[in-house]
Amino acid sequence: MVGDTTTTMMWIDGVRPFDVFHAYIPAIVAMVVFGIPAAMQQQRYSPIIKHTHTHTHIDWARVGIVLLILAAAIGINVTVNVRYPAVAERFPFIGVAVWLAILVSVPLRRPDWEEVGASVKGSIFLLCLVLAASLMPVDKLPLASWQSAFSLGVVSSVFDNIPLTALALHQGGYDWGMLAYAVGFGGSMIWFGSSAGVALTNLFPEGKSVGQWLRHGWHVAVGYLVGFAVLMWSVGWQVSPPHKAPGIAAVHTEIVATAVRR
């Protein structure tokens, strides 16, 4: 909810944080479903050492910096979207808040500036994906529904979820909490569907085997299915109110009305 790129895209686009809050329901369920077998696998692969002579040192300054960045991002997002929604799209408030938090913390710990150059290519690639998605005709896409949200989650496992989220935001009419869970969790079912999976397999290339990923991570897909089913059973499909300007909101309303009539 906080660290996921697709949810952050929704916030930047003007979706209220409370409209995605119920995504915690399937997320918790999915974590229970896949977390237990995953923990057992990890224990067999590398057992926990209960007693060791070395003591783990926690760098509390770095912990404080992380908390500061999170607090800045969440605080400015909630403030702008709740109190000043009309100006939410006019300025990159979240990005500026995060950068200010980073710059303020420089005297405590030096950021790893060397990583900036290595991440530029990936950032440009993601921007190109979002740009390409924005050029697609929204009126040709399937109507927003729980089936569409579920399908986007599945497609996210084999295609980057960022452009898919951009398409959904352009289209409108979604239950943003359901979509946040679908595209955010769906990309984790196969390594190249999420930025985290790509970063992980760059460090450990042996993880790029899709067959091995599915063989050892089958419980992640099961967790996605069970979490989505629990969300549908407990909350159901709830179309979020329009978060765009009046003109765009009217288009979203018409999309929802068409879906209801059909």
MITOR-768330 format. One line per field, with one value per residue: x, y, z of N, C-alpha, C in turn. Coordinates in steps of 0.1 Angstrom, whole numbers. Example, Ala and Ser with C-alpha at 12.3 -4.5 7.8 and 13.67 -1.06 7.14 Angstrom:
2
n.c1: (132, 128) .
n.c2: (-57, -22) .
n.c3: (78, 71) .
ca.c1: (123, 137) .
ca.c2: (-45, -11) .
ca.c3: (78, 71) .
c.c1: (132, 129) .
c.c2: (-33, 0) .
c.c3: (78, 79) .
//
This chain:
262
n.c1: (8, 20, 46, 43, 45, 24, 2, 11, 10, -18, -24, -10, -25, -48, -65, -82, -66, -82, -98, -84, -79, -92, -78, -61, -74, -75, -47, -36, -48, -37, -10, -10, -16, 4, 27, 33, 40, 61, 79, 85, 99, 121, 132, 141, 159, 178, 184, 173, 196, 197, 213, 241, 274, 279, 266, 238, 238, 218, 213, 201, 198, 196, 172, 155, 156, 144, 118, 112, 111, 89, 69, 68, 60, 34, 21, 20, 6, -19, -27, -29, -47, -70, -75, -68, -77, -81, -57, -40, -30, -14, 12, 41, 37, 42, 66, 84, 82, 94, 120, 128, 128, 149, 171, 172, 181, 207, 230, 230, 233, 250, 235, 233, 246, 258, 241, 223, 229, 228, 201, 188, 184, 165, 144, 138, 129, 106, 90, 87, 70, 47, 40, 35, 13, -5, -12, -29, -62, -87, -114, -116, -110, -119, -148, -147, -146, -150, -141, -124, -105, -94, -83, -64, -46, -36, -25, -5, 15, 30, 35, 46, 33, 29, 23, -2, -17, -17, -33, -58, -63, -66, -89, -109, -136, -131, -129, -108, -93, -95, -83, -57, -48, -49, -31, -9, -2, -4, 17, 38, 36, 52, 86, 93, 72, 72, 89, 104, 109, 125, 147, 156, 163, 183, 204, 205, 208, 200, 174, 158, 146, 116, 102, 113, 107, 79, 76, 87, 74, 47, 27, 24, 7, -16, -22, -29, -53, -69, -69, -82, -107, -117, -118, -138, -160, -162, -162, -168, -175, -169, -174, -153, -157, -155, -123, -113, -112, -143, -151, -138, -147, -173, -171, -161, -183, -202, -191, -193, -221, -229, -218, -234, -260, -256) .
n.c2: (-12, 12, 11, 3, 7, 10, 16, 41, 55, 57, 73, 97, 103, 111, 95, 88, 80, 65, 51, 29, 15, -9, -28, -41, -63, -86, -87, -94, -119, -133, -132, -148, -172, -178, -172, -190, -216, -206, -197, -221, -233, -216, -221, -247, -244, -225, -227, -211, -196, -199, -193, -172, -159, -134, -101, -85, -54, -25, 1, 29, 54, 52, 38, 57, 76, 62, 60, 87, 94, 78, 89, 115, 110, 98, 116, 141, 131, 124, 148, 166, 152, 150, 176, 195, 186, 197, 207, 186, 173, 192, 195, 177, 166, 144, 133, 155, 158, 134, 137, 160, 150, 132, 149, 164, 145, 140, 150, 131, 105, 95, 94, 67, 77, 67, 48, 61, 66, 39, 34, 50, 41, 21, 37, 54, 34, 25, 49, 51, 29, 36, 59, 47, 32, 52, 61, 43, 34, 41, 36, 12, -8, -35, -31, -16, -38, -64, -87, -77, -64, -86, -100, -81, -83, -109, -107, -89, -104, -113, -91, -58, -41, -14, 2, -11, -2, 25, 25, 17, 38, 59, 50, 47, 42, 20, -2, 9, -2, -29, -31, -22, -42, -63, -56, -49, -72, -92, -90, -103, -129, -140, -135, -114, -97, -77, -49, -53, -81, -81, -66, -84, -107, -97, -96, -123, -143, -169, -171, -164, -183, -193, -216, -228, -208, -209, -235, -235, -213, -216, -212, -185, -177, -192, -178, -153, -159, -169, -146, -127, -139, -138, -111, -104, -118, -106, -78, -71, -59, -25, 4, 31, 66, 92, 106, 126, 157, 176, 172, 149, 132, 129, 113, 90, 83, 78, 55, 37, 37, 25, 0, -10, -10, -30) .
n.c3: (0, 7, -3, -29, -64, -82, -66, -56, -80, -83, -62, -70, -92, -82, -68, -37, -6, 11, -6, -14, 8, 16, 3, 20, 30, 12, 9, 34, 38, 15, 23, 45, 33, 14, 29, 49, 37, 22, 43, 54, 33, 31, 56, 53, 33, 43, 74, 104, 126, 159, 180, 181, 180, 172, 172, 160, 145, 146, 126, 137, 128, 100, 100, 110, 90, 69, 80, 81, 54, 45, 62, 52, 25, 28, 45, 29, 7, 18, 29, 6, -11, 4, 15, -5, -32, -58, -67, -70, -93, -104, -95, -86, -58, -40, -49, -46, -18, -9, -19, -6, 20, 17, 12, 35, 53, 46, 60, 81, 71, 42, 11, -14, -40, -62, -73, -88, -115, -125, -123, -141, -167, -164, -153, -175, -193, -180, -180, -208, -212, -198, -213, -238, -231, -225, -250, -260, -272, -250, -251, -264, -247, -224, -204, -171, -144, -119, -131, -150, -134, -120, -142, -151, -130, -133, -159, -152, -142, -163, -177, -174, -146, -144, -168, -172, -150, -155, -178, -167, -149, -168, -180, -159, -135, -118, -90, -68, -47, -51, -75, -69, -52, -71, -94, -79, -64, -83, -101, -88, -92, -112, -119, -137, -138, -119, -105, -83, -85, -109, -101, -81, -95, -111, -93, -86, -109, -114, -107, -128, -142, -153, -150, -127, -109, -108, -100, -74, -63, -63, -44, -42, -64, -56, -33, -43, -57, -36, -19, -35, -39, -12, -9, -27, -16, 10, 7, -20, -53, -56, -70, -71, -63, -88, -94, -109, -128, -134, -162, -170, -151, -158, -180, -168, -152, -171, -182, -161, -158, -183, -180, -159, -171, -190) .
ca.c1: (0, 28, 58, 40, 46, 11, -7, 16, 5, -32, -24, -6, -36, -59, -73, -81, -60, -92, -105, -76, -76, -97, -69, -54, -81, -69, -33, -34, -52, -27, 2, -11, -17, 18, 38, 36, 48, 74, 87, 90, 109, 133, 139, 148, 171, 188, 178, 176, 206, 191, 224, 253, 283, 279, 254, 233, 238, 208, 216, 188, 198, 190, 158, 148, 155, 133, 105, 110, 106, 75, 60, 67, 52, 21, 15, 17, -4, -32, -31, -32, -59, -81, -78, -66, -77, -81, -43, -32, -23, -7, 25, 45, 39, 48, 80, 91, 83, 104, 133, 131, 132, 163, 181, 173, 188, 220, 240, 231, 238, 251, 228, 242, 243, 263, 230, 214, 233, 224, 187, 183, 179, 152, 134, 134, 121, 92, 83, 82, 59, 35, 37, 29, 0, -14, -16, -39, -76, -93, -128, -115, -107, -130, -154, -142, -154, -141, -134, -112, -94, -87, -75, -52, -37, -30, -16, 6, 26, 38, 37, 48, 20, 28, 14, -16, -23, -19, -45, -70, -65, -72, -103, -117, -147, -127, -128, -93, -87, -94, -73, -44, -44, -47, -19, 2, 2, -3, 31, 47, 34, 63, 96, 95, 60, 73, 102, 112, 114, 135, 159, 161, 170, 196, 214, 206, 203, 193, 159, 151, 139, 101, 97, 117, 99, 65, 77, 90, 66, 33, 18, 21, -5, -27, -25, -36, -66, -77, -71, -92, -120, -121, -122, -152, -169, -164, -165, -175, -171, -174, -169, -149, -162, -146, -113, -108, -119, -157, -153, -133, -155, -185, -168, -161, -197, -209, -186, -200, -236, -230, -215, -246, -270, -253) .
ca.c2: (0, 24, 10, -3, 17, 12, 24, 55, 61, 60, 85, 108, 105, 118, 85, 90, 68, 56, 43, 17, 9, -23, -38, -48, -75, -97, -87, -101, -133, -138, -133, -160, -184, -181, -169, -202, -225, -199, -197, -235, -235, -208, -228, -259, -239, -219, -227, -200, -198, -194, -187, -169, -151, -120, -94, -77, -39, -18, 16, 36, 67, 48, 34, 70, 82, 55, 64, 101, 94, 73, 98, 126, 106, 95, 129, 150, 125, 125, 163, 171, 146, 153, 190, 203, 177, 204, 210, 173, 170, 204, 196, 164, 168, 132, 132, 166, 155, 124, 143, 169, 141, 126, 159, 168, 135, 139, 151, 119, 94, 98, 85, 60, 85, 60, 40, 69, 63, 26, 33, 59, 34, 15, 47, 58, 23, 25, 60, 48, 20, 44, 67, 39, 28, 64, 63, 32, 39, 36, 32, -1, -17, -41, -23, -18, -48, -72, -96, -69, -62, -99, -103, -72, -89, -121, -102, -82, -114, -115, -78, -49, -37, 0, 6, -16, 7, 37, 23, 16, 52, 66, 45, 50, 33, 8, -3, 11, -11, -42, -30, -20, -56, -72, -53, -49, -86, -101, -90, -111, -144, -143, -125, -102, -89, -67, -42, -60, -94, -78, -62, -95, -116, -91, -100, -137, -147, -182, -169, -160, -195, -192, -229, -229, -198, -214, -247, -232, -202, -219, -207, -171, -177, -196, -167, -143, -164, -169, -133, -121, -145, -133, -97, -104, -123, -97, -64, -71, -49, -12, 14, 43, 78, 98, 114, 135, 169, 173, 167, 135, 125, 126, 101, 78, 80, 71, 41, 29, 35, 16, -13, -14, -13, -42) .
ca.c3: (0, 8, -11, -42, -74, -88, -56, -57, -93, -81, -53, -78, -102, -74, -60, -23, 1, 17, -16, -17, 21, 18, -3, 30, 33, 4, 11, 46, 35, 6, 30, 53, 24, 8, 38, 57, 29, 19, 54, 56, 23, 35, 68, 48, 25, 52, 88, 113, 137, 171, 189, 174, 188, 167, 175, 149, 149, 139, 124, 140, 120, 88, 103, 112, 76, 61, 86, 77, 39, 45, 68, 42, 13, 32, 50, 18, -1, 25, 30, -7, -17, 13, 17, -17, -44, -71, -72, -68, -105, -109, -90, -81, -44, -33, -53, -40, -4, -7, -22, 6, 32, 15, 13, 49, 60, 40, 71, 90, 63, 28, 1, -24, -52, -74, -79, -97, -129, -129, -124, -151, -179, -160, -152, -189, -199, -174, -185, -221, -211, -194, -224, -248, -226, -225, -264, -264, -272, -238, -254, -270, -236, -217, -193, -158, -137, -111, -140, -156, -124, -118, -154, -151, -120, -140, -169, -145, -139, -175, -184, -163, -141, -144, -179, -170, -141, -162, -186, -158, -144, -179, -183, -148, -132, -111, -75, -68, -37, -57, -86, -62, -48, -83, -101, -70, -60, -95, -107, -80, -95, -120, -115, -146, -137, -109, -105, -73, -91, -118, -93, -74, -104, -115, -83, -86, -123, -114, -104, -140, -148, -150, -146, -113, -102, -106, -92, -60, -58, -67, -33, -44, -72, -48, -24, -51, -60, -23, -14, -44, -35, 1, -11, -34, -6, 21, 3, -33, -63, -52, -79, -64, -69, -97, -88, -119, -130, -138, -175, -170, -142, -165, -188, -159, -148, -183, -184, -150, -161, -194, -174, -151, -180, -197) .
c.c1: (9, 40, 55, 39, 32, 1, -2, 11, -10, -32, -21, -17, -48, -68, -71, -75, -71, -99, -97, -74, -80, -88, -61, -61, -75, -54, -29, -37, -41, -14, 2, -10, -3, 29, 42, 44, 62, 84, 93, 101, 122, 140, 146, 160, 182, 182, 182, 186, 201, 201, 236, 261, 283, 265, 250, 232, 227, 212, 204, 187, 192, 175, 150, 146, 144, 119, 101, 105, 92, 65, 57, 58, 37, 14, 11, 6, -18, -37, -36, -45, -71, -85, -77, -66, -76, -67, -34, -24, -14, 8, 29, 48, 46, 63, 89, 93, 93, 118, 137, 136, 146, 173, 183, 181, 202, 231, 241, 237, 239, 244, 237, 240, 248, 252, 222, 217, 227, 209, 180, 177, 166, 141, 129, 125, 107, 84, 78, 70, 46, 31, 30, 15, -10, -19, -26, -53, -83, -107, -128, -112, -120, -135, -148, -152, -145, -134, -122, -101, -87, -78, -62, -42, -29, -20, -4, 18, 35, 40, 37, 35, 18, 20, 0, -24, -26, -32, -58, -73, -71, -87, -113, -128, -143, -129, -112, -86, -85, -83, -59, -39, -40, -34, -7, 8, 4, 10, 41, 46, 45, 73, 96, 82, 61, 87, 110, 117, 126, 148, 165, 169, 182, 207, 216, 200, 196, 178, 151, 145, 125, 96, 101, 110, 85, 66, 78, 81, 51, 23, 15, 8, -17, -31, -32, -50, -75, -79, -82, -106, -125, -125, -136, -162, -172, -168, -172, -169, -177, -167, -165, -154, -151, -136, -107, -116, -133, -159, -149, -142, -168, -183, -168, -175, -204, -204, -192, -214, -238, -228, -228, -257, -268, -254) .
c.c2: (13, 23, 6, 9, 20, 19, 38, 62, 65, 73, 98, 112, 112, 108, 88, 78, 59, 47, 30, 10, -5, -33, -46, -61, -87, -98, -96, -116, -139, -141, -146, -173, -188, -180, -182, -212, -219, -199, -211, -238, -228, -215, -240, -255, -234, -217, -215, -204, -191, -187, -184, -159, -137, -114, -85, -62, -32, -3, 24, 49, 63, 44, 47, 77, 75, 59, 78, 102, 89, 82, 110, 123, 105, 108, 138, 144, 127, 140, 168, 165, 148, 168, 199, 194, 184, 206, 197, 170, 181, 204, 182, 165, 156, 131, 143, 163, 145, 129, 152, 161, 135, 137, 164, 158, 133, 140, 139, 108, 98, 89, 78, 66, 77, 51, 48, 66, 49, 25, 42, 52, 27, 25, 52, 47, 23, 37, 58, 38, 27, 53, 59, 35, 40, 66, 53, 38, 33, 30, 18, -12, -23, -31, -26, -27, -56, -83, -89, -67, -75, -102, -94, -78, -101, -116, -95, -91, -116, -102, -68, -42, -21, 6, 1, -7, 20, 37, 24, 30, 61, 62, 49, 40, 21, 9, -3, 2, -24, -42, -29, -34, -64, -69, -53, -63, -95, -101, -99, -126, -149, -132, -113, -94, -77, -61, -49, -74, -92, -75, -75, -105, -110, -95, -115, -142, -160, -182, -166, -172, -195, -205, -231, -220, -203, -227, -244, -221, -204, -213, -193, -169, -181, -185, -156, -147, -164, -155, -125, -126, -140, -119, -96, -108, -113, -83, -63, -60, -35, -2, 27, 55, 84, 107, 125, 148, 166, 167, 152, 126, 120, 114, 89, 74, 73, 57, 32, 26, 25, 2, -19, -18, -26, -54) .
c.c3: (0, -2, -25, -52, -79, -79, -56, -69, -91, -72, -62, -88, -95, -67, -45, -16, 6, 7, -19, -4, 22, 10, 7, 33, 25, 6, 23, 44, 26, 14, 39, 44, 19, 18, 46, 49, 25, 30, 57, 45, 26, 47, 63, 40, 33, 66, 96, 124, 149, 180, 181, 183, 184, 169, 163, 153, 140, 138, 125, 132, 106, 89, 103, 98, 68, 67, 82, 62, 38, 50, 58, 31, 17, 37, 39, 9, 5, 25, 17, -12, -8, 14, 4, -30, -57, -76, -72, -81, -111, -105, -84, -66, -37, -37, -46, -25, -1, -9, -11, 18, 30, 17, 27, 57, 56, 51, 80, 83, 48, 19, -9, -37, -64, -80, -88, -112, -134, -131, -134, -163, -175, -158, -166, -195, -193, -179, -200, -221, -208, -206, -235, -244, -227, -240, -268, -263, -260, -241, -261, -259, -230, -206, -180, -150, -128, -120, -146, -146, -121, -130, -155, -141, -126, -150, -164, -143, -151, -182, -172, -159, -141, -156, -178, -161, -147, -171, -178, -153, -155, -181, -172, -145, -124, -96, -73, -58, -43, -68, -80, -58, -61, -90, -92, -67, -72, -101, -100, -84, -104, -119, -124, -146, -127, -109, -94, -78, -101, -111, -86, -83, -111, -106, -83, -99, -123, -112, -117, -148, -144, -145, -131, -104, -98, -98, -77, -54, -61, -56, -35, -53, -65, -39, -31, -53, -47, -18, -22, -41, -22, -1, -17, -24, 5, 18, -10, -41, -59, -61, -71, -71, -78, -90, -97, -119, -135, -152, -176, -162, -149, -174, -180, -155, -159, -185, -173, -154, -173, -189, -166, -160, -187, -187) .
//
